[in-house]
Amino acid sequence: MNHAVILTGGKGTRMQSSLPKQFIKINDKPLFIYTLEKFSSHELIDDIYLVINEEYRSLYEQYLKEYQISKVKKLIPGGVTRQESVYNALKSMKSQNDDIVIIHDGARPLLSKNLITENIRCCGQNQAAAISVTHISDTIVDLAYNPLDRDQLLSVQTPQTFIYGQILLWHKSLSEQGITNLTDDGQLAKRFNAQICYVEGEKTNIKITDQDDLLLLKNYLSEVATWNSK
């Protein structure tokens, strides 16, 4: 089986909104619903574990019902850190060790169906951690303005996809060591010397963190709607 873990438990303080950013409406639809629709409509996704901000549980339930997101199996309270939130979701599953888990930021609503497909394919065929990345096109320097070799650098995105038994074990081990603040799950694979396969990410798969990102999202959706209406 293929399980999706969608992280929507943040507070989104940089958005300067009265509600967490996942509830901000774009064209009268909450941000996190756009993301959930991509996974819920994908034929390879069997179910979704939604990590939430527990304070707003009733609002999540309201929107899931309103937009008929049928594949959400469970709402899981988020942890203090992203790593803790993922571990909470993994512990809540009753899955087989060889199942696949695809982990994605709820604030990245523009991923394509193909990116989900390629993550699952890469992970399953190679029995490896599949990490979505894009190549660097800008000139990159350090704080002393020393240029870095961009050919040796990658920009990391989600989704990231893993064999369930492996990633559960990695999270359990690090939690027992008191390590709880890794910023993405690919770092766990690296720490445990696991095989990693890269999946070509998408420039449009941006993470919505501030008002500028929100404007980009609105403009993109507007352009897509205009193109589809032609």
C-alpha positions in Angstrom: 0.0 0.0 0.0 1.0 3.6 -0.5 0.3 6.0 2.3 0.6 9.8 2.2 1.5 11.9 5.3 0.6 15.5 4.7 1.9 18.1 7.2 -0.4 21.0 7.9 0.2 21.5 11.7 2.2 24.8 11.5 1.2 28.2 12.8 2.3 30.1 9.7 3.3 33.2 11.7 5.2 34.8 8.8 1.9 35.0 6.8 0.6 37.6 9.3 -2.9 36.1 9.2 -5.5 35.7 11.9 -5.6 32.0 11.0 -2.8 29.6 10.3 -1.7 29.7 6.6 -3.2 26.3 5.8 -6.7 27.9 6.1 -6.0 31.0 4.0 -8.5 30.9 1.1 -7.4 31.2 -2.5 -10.4 31.4 -4.9 -12.6 30.5 -1.9 -10.7 27.3 -1.2 -8.3 26.7 1.8 -4.7 26.3 0.9 -4.3 22.8 2.4 -7.3 21.5 0.4 -5.5 22.2 -2.9 -2.7 19.9 -1.6 -5.1 17.2 -0.3 -7.0 17.1 -3.6 -3.8 16.2 -5.5 -3.2 13.2 -3.3 -6.8 12.2 -2.8 -7.4 12.1 -6.6 -4.2 10.1 -7.3 -4.9 6.5 -8.1 -1.7 5.2 -6.5 -2.5 6.8 -3.1 -4.4 4.4 -0.8 -4.9 6.7 2.2 -3.8 10.0 3.8 -2.7 10.7 7.3 -3.2 14.4 7.9 -1.0 16.1 10.6 -2.9 19.0 12.1 -2.8 21.9 14.5 -5.0 20.3 17.2 -6.4 23.7 18.2 -8.2 23.9 14.9 -9.4 20.2 14.6 -13.1 21.1 14.1 -12.1 23.5 11.2 -10.1 20.7 9.5 -13.1 18.4 9.8 -15.4 21.0 8.4 -13.3 21.6 5.3 -12.6 17.9 4.7 -16.4 17.3 4.7 -17.1 20.4 2.6 -14.6 19.4 -0.1 -15.2 15.7 0.1 -11.7 14.6 0.7 -12.4 10.9 1.1 -9.0 9.4 1.5 -8.0 11.0 4.8 -7.9 8.1 7.2 -6.8 9.9 10.4 -6.1 13.4 11.8 -2.8 13.4 13.9 -1.8 16.2 16.3 1.5 17.8 15.2 4.5 17.8 17.4 6.7 20.6 18.6 9.0 20.1 15.5 8.4 18.9 12.0 10.4 15.7 12.8 8.1 15.0 15.8 5.0 15.6 13.6 6.2 13.0 11.0 7.0 10.5 13.8 3.5 11.0 15.3 2.0 10.1 11.9 4.2 7.1 11.4 3.4 5.7 14.9 -0.4 6.1 14.2 -0.2 3.8 11.2 -1.0 0.1 11.2 1.1 -0.6 8.1 3.2 -3.4 6.7 7.0 -2.8 6.8 7.2 -2.9 3.0 4.5 -0.3 2.5 5.5 3.0 1.0 5.0 6.3 2.8 5.1 9.6 0.8 5.6 12.7 3.0 4.7 16.1 1.8 4.4 19.7 3.1 0.7 20.8 3.0 2.0 24.3 2.0 3.2 23.0 -1.3 -0.1 22.8 -3.3 1.3 23.0 -6.8 3.0 19.7 -7.1 2.0 17.6 -10.2 0.5 14.2 -10.3 3.6 13.0 -12.1 5.9 14.1 -9.2 3.8 11.9 -6.8 4.0 9.0 -9.3 7.8 9.3 -9.8 8.4 9.4 -6.0 6.5 6.2 -5.5 8.2 4.5 -8.6 11.7 5.6 -7.5 11.2 4.4 -3.9 9.6 1.1 -4.8 11.9 0.1 -7.7 15.1 1.0 -5.8 13.9 0.2 -2.2 15.5 3.6 -1.4 14.6 6.9 0.0 13.2 9.0 -2.9 13.9 12.8 -2.5 12.5 15.5 -4.8 15.1 18.0 -5.8 15.8 20.8 -8.3 19.1 22.1 -9.6 20.5 25.5 -8.7 20.5 28.1 -11.4 21.5 31.2 -9.3 25.0 32.1 -8.4 25.5 30.9 -4.8 28.0 32.5 -2.4 28.7 32.1 1.3 28.6 35.0 3.8 32.1 36.0 2.9 31.0 36.1 -0.8 33.0 33.1 -1.8 31.3 31.4 -4.7 30.0 27.8 -4.2 29.9 25.2 -7.0 26.2 25.1 -7.8 26.8 21.9 -9.8 27.4 20.2 -6.5 24.3 21.7 -4.9 20.6 20.8 -5.0 17.5 22.4 -3.7 15.4 20.0 -1.6 11.6 19.8 -1.9 8.9 17.5 -0.8 7.4 15.0 -1.5 10.0 12.6 -0.1 9.2 8.9 -0.1 10.3 5.9 2.0 9.8 2.3 2.9 7.6 2.4 6.0 9.5 -0.1 8.1 12.8 1.8 7.5 11.7 5.3 8.2 9.7 4.3 11.3 12.9 2.7 12.7 15.0 5.7 11.9 12.5 8.1 13.6 12.3 5.8 16.6 16.1 5.6 16.9 16.6 9.4 16.7 13.8 10.1 19.1 15.4 7.8 21.7 18.6 9.7 21.2 16.8 13.0 21.8 17.4 14.2 18.3 14.1 15.8 17.2 14.8 18.9 15.1 15.9 17.6 11.6 14.2 19.8 9.0 13.4 17.1 6.4 13.2 13.3 6.3 16.0 12.9 3.8 18.4 13.8 6.6 17.4 10.6 8.4 18.2 8.5 5.4 21.6 10.2 5.2 22.3 9.6 8.9 21.6 5.9 8.6 23.6 5.5 5.4 20.5 4.5 3.4 20.4 4.5 -0.3 18.9 7.8 -1.8 17.5 8.2 -5.2 16.7 11.7 -6.5 13.5 12.6 -8.3 13.5 15.7 -10.5 11.3 18.2 -8.7 9.4 21.2 -10.1 10.1 24.9 -10.1 6.4 25.5 -9.5 6.4 23.3 -6.4 7.1 26.2 -4.1 6.4 26.2 -0.3 4.0 29.0 0.7 5.5 30.8 3.6 4.8 34.5 3.2 2.6 37.0 1.3 4.9 37.0 -1.7 4.5 33.3 -2.1 0.8 33.6 -1.7 0.7 36.2 -4.6 2.7 33.8 -6.8 0.2 31.1 -6.0 -2.8 33.2 -6.9 -1.2 34.4 -10.1 -0.3 30.9 -11.1 -3.8 29.5 -10.5 -5.3 32.5 -12.4 -3.0 31.8 -15.4 -3.9 28.1 -15.3 -7.7 28.9 -15.2 -7.3 31.3 -18.1 -5.4 28.8 -20.1 -7.9 26.0 -19.4 -10.8 28.2 -20.5 -9.4 28.9 -23.9 
